């Protein structure tokens, strides 16, 4: 399944563009990515600041899910996708008992292997 992220583009002229991630969030659908753009534009208007020059919705594959490989539970009961495994390892460290292994498997406290890591 293709996921999406939002990039903002700053045109520096002379065919030089700078692209950066808006929030770093990986979205499950294009609609969720478009919602992120609308929210940023609304905040820009509210804060009276100039919005980004242009937004691009970029496909993001593969993605990794922060959910237990045994039962499918999420650490915070929310679907989250990440672009790389290191981000999952960092994320799961915030939840006691959760572990993301070097074999690209996530374990919840109930399914943590007895031998530990």
C-alpha positions in Angstrom: 0.0 0.0 0.0 1.4 3.4 -1.0 1.7 6.0 1.8 2.3 9.7 1.3 4.2 12.6 2.9 4.0 16.3 2.3 6.9 18.3 1.1 7.0 22.1 0.8 8.9 23.6 -2.1 10.8 26.9 -1.9 11.7 28.3 -5.3 15.1 30.0 -5.2 15.0 30.9 -8.9 17.3 29.7 -11.6 15.9 26.2 -11.5 17.0 25.9 -7.8 14.3 24.5 -5.6 14.6 23.4 -1.9 12.3 20.7 -0.8 11.7 19.9 2.9 9.2 17.8 4.8 6.3 19.7 6.3 5.8 17.6 9.4 7.5 14.3 8.8 4.2 12.5 9.1 3.7 9.5 6.8 0.0 9.4 5.8 -2.0 6.4 4.9 -4.0 8.2 2.1 -3.7 11.2 -0.2 -6.7 12.7 1.6 -4.8 12.7 4.9 -1.8 14.4 3.2 -4.1 17.0 1.7 -5.6 17.6 5.1 -2.2 18.4 6.5 -1.7 21.0 3.7 -5.1 22.6 4.5 -4.2 22.7 8.3 -0.9 24.4 7.6 -2.5 26.9 5.2 -5.2 27.7 7.9 -2.5 28.2 10.5 -0.5 30.4 8.1 -3.6 32.6 7.6 -4.4 32.7 11.3 -0.8 33.6 12.3 -0.7 36.1 9.4 2.4 34.5 7.9 3.2 33.8 4.3 2.5 30.1 3.5 5.0 27.9 1.7 5.4 28.6 -2.0 4.1 25.2 -3.1 3.3 21.8 -1.5 4.0 18.4 -3.1 2.4 15.1 -2.0 5.1 12.5 -2.5 4.6 8.7 -2.5 6.5 7.0 0.3 7.3 3.3 -0.1 8.2 1.1 1.7 6.9 2.1 5.1 7.2 0.4 8.4 4.4 0.1 11.0 5.0 0.5 14.7 2.8 -2.5 15.8 3.4 -5.7 17.5 4.4 -8.5 15.1 2.4 -11.0 17.2 -0.9 -9.4 18.1 -1.0 -6.2 15.9 -1.4 -3.8 18.8 0.1 -0.3 18.5 2.1 1.3 21.4 -0.3 4.2 21.7 -3.4 2.7 20.0 -2.8 4.8 16.9 -1.8 3.8 13.4 1.6 5.2 12.6 3.8 4.5 9.6 7.5 5.4 9.4 9.8 5.8 6.4 12.7 3.8 8.0 13.3 1.3 10.7 15.5 3.7 12.8 12.5 6.0 13.3 10.4 3.0 14.7 13.2 2.1 17.1 13.4 5.6 18.4 9.6 5.8 18.6 9.1 2.5 20.5 11.7 3.5 23.1 9.1 6.0 24.4 6.8 3.1 25.5 8.0 0.9 28.4 8.1 -2.8 27.5 8.0 -2.2 23.7 10.9 -3.3 21.6 11.9 -2.9 17.9 14.5 -5.4 17.1 17.3 -5.3 14.5 15.4 -8.1 12.7 12.7 -5.5 11.9 10.1 -6.9 14.3 8.2 -5.0 17.0 7.1 -6.6 20.2 4.6 -5.4 22.8 5.2 -6.1 26.5 2.9 -9.2 26.3 4.9 -10.8 23.5 8.4 -9.7 24.3 10.7 -12.8 23.9 11.9 -14.3 27.2 15.5 -14.1 26.3 15.4 -10.3 25.8 17.5 -8.2 23.4 
